């Protein structure tokens, strides 16, 4: 039997005695929040590649702000594709203060526009630095949430044994909110035992490659002059 997201939601409702999916005391948004929180917890304890999705978007010359895709949990990596060489170069994440210290108003000085090397993540958008001077393809890797998974398929693309662990995490959180504290503790105990006895399938090859133990350094955007003739970009 394949457990899908609707079945997981049903199990959460059943555990707190609210079977009716239309009951306003336990809306679907709340259940999805419980399950998302449980999923993120499991992500930290049982690594799996399926939690990441990859997509692309294209920049617009003179535009620095871009909305993040929805639904959204967190960015893992942005990379820009060099339109000439095809080289993929990861963008360096910057703080807002770092960005402001290097940003030049490109509406006044368009010479400061160039191929992006960094970005700032704020609220529901990301700001590229420097502001793109032309169309570039940006690869984005991000962590998914359950609504991402259900948009692509009704079956969660993770090991089936983990769906029970995630469901128990959702149930435990719902029980806690509905003041079933003793039941919540027992559910948490059961989930913890299952996590401890579940054999994770991590991305083992990442620890077995020839790069294991080698630290890789990215660009220093403080030293980079935003010039279109700069051929010394430090690429990974």
N, C-alpha and C positions, 0 to 999 in steps of 0.2 A: 504493500500500500504506500502510495506517495503522499506525503503530508505537504499540503500547499498552504499559502498564507491565510486563506479563509478558514481552513481547519485550525490553524494556530490561533486565530482570533476567537473561534468558537470555544476552544479549550480554555482560553482566558476568561471568557464570559461565564462558562460553566463553573469554573472554579470559585467564582464569587456569587454564583446563583442568579446571574442576569443573562438568561438565554436569548431574550428578544434583542436582535441586533439594532432595533430602532429605539431601544430604551435610552432616554436622555441622561440617565444616571451613569451610563458607561458608553459614551459615543465611540465610534470606530477610531477617531483621531487619537483618543486617549489610549486605546489598545495598541495602536501602531507606535505610539510613543513608548509604552512599556516594552514592546518587542524590540524597538530600535535601541533602547538603552541596554537591553539584554544582549542584543547583537554586538554592540560596541564593546561590552564587557568581554564577550567571548572572543572577539577579534584580538584583544590584548593577550588572551591566555592561550588561544588555539589559532595560530596564524594560518591564513589561507589566502591564496591569490585572488579568489573570486570577489573579495571585498573591494577590489579596485576596478574601476572602469576607465577606459581611455577614449578620448574623442578629440576632435580638432575644431578650431574656429579660425577665421581669417581676420587680420587686422585691417583697419582703414587708415589711410595716410592722414596724419594730423590728429588722430583720435587716440587718447591714452587710456580712457576708462572703458571697461568691458564687464558686463554682468556675468556672474558665475552661473553655470547651468543649474536648473532646479528640477527635482529636489537635490539638496546638496548637504554634505556633512563636513568634509574638509578637503583641501587641496593636498596632494602628495608631491606633484611635480608639474612644472610648466617647462616646455622646451620650444625654442624657435627653430624653424627650418630655414637655412640659408637658401635663398631662391636661385643662386648660381651653382653652388657646390652640392646642395642637398643635405649638408651637414646638420645634424640635430644637436643643438647646444642648450643644456639646461639653463633656465633663468634663475638668478640668485634672489632669494627672498630678502626684502629690505623692510626695515621699520619705517613708519611714517616720518620720523625725525630724519632718518638717513635719506629718505627720498627728498624731503624738502631741502636738505643741505646740498643736493646736487642738481635739483630740477631748475631748468632755465625756461622761462615762459616762452614756449615755442610758437605762440600766436604772434609774438613780437620778433623772435629770432628763429626762423624755421631751419637754420643751419644746425640747430641743436637736435633736430630730429634724426633718427638713425635706426638701425636694427636693434630691437630690445635686448638688453642683457640682464635686467632685473625687474622685479614687480613688488607691489605692495598689496596685501589682501586686507580689505576693509569692508565691513558690513556685507552687502550682497554683490559687491563688485571687486574687480582687481584693476590696479593701475600699472601700466607698463612703463618702464624707463629704459632708455629714452623713449619719447613718443615716436611711434613708427613713422618712418618717412615714406613708406609705400605699403603695398599688400604683402603680408607675411603669413605663413601658416604657423599656428601655434598648437602644439600638442599639449593636451591637458590630461593628467591622471588625477583621479579623485576617489575618495572613499564614498561608497554607496550607502544609502539607507534603504529600508525595506520597500518603500514606494518605487525606488529605482528597480529593484528586483521584480516587483510585480508588473512593472511596465513592460519588461522584456519577456517574462514568462510567469505562469502561475506557480511554477515549481522553483523553489529557491536553489540557485546553483552552488550549493555547499553540500558537504557530506550529510546524508539523511540523519545520521545519529546526532548531528549537531542541532537539527531542528527541534528535537525534544529538549535539549539543553537550553536553547533560546526560548522555547515556549515556557519552560519552567521559570526562567528569569522574568518573563512577562507576567506569569501568574503570581510570582512572589511579590512583584511590585504592585500589582493590582490588589492583592490581599492586604498588603501593608496600607495602601491608601484607603481601603474599605474597613480598616481597623480590625482585621483578622490577624493580629500580630503573631499569635502562636502558630497559626497555619503558615504564615509568611516565613517564620523561622524554620519550620520543618521543610517547607519547599526549598528554601535556600540551602539547607543541609543536604537535601537530596541532589540539588543541582551541583553543589560543590563536590560531592562524591562522584557524580557522573563526569564532571570536568577532570577530576584527578585520575579517573580510570580510563578516560578516552585517549586513545593514541592519536595525537595530532599528525597531520600530514603537511609539515612545513615545506617551504620551497627549499629542499635540501641542497639543490645544486648551487645555491647562492653561497653556501658555506664550504663547498668543495671545489670551487673554481680556483684558477691560478691567481686570482686577485684577492683571495682570502688573506686578511691581515694587512692589506695595503690600504693606506689612507689616501683618498683622492681629493685634491683641492680644486676649487673653482676659481672664477675670476675675482679680482679685486676691483670693484666698480669705482672705488675712490680714485684709483690711478688711471682710469680710462678716460681719454678725451673723446667726447662724442663727435668724432669726425667721420665722414663718409669714406675718407681715404685711409682709415685706420685698418691696416692689414694684420695687426698683431693681437687679434682677439684671442684670449686664452680659452680654448675650447676643451671640454672634457672628452 
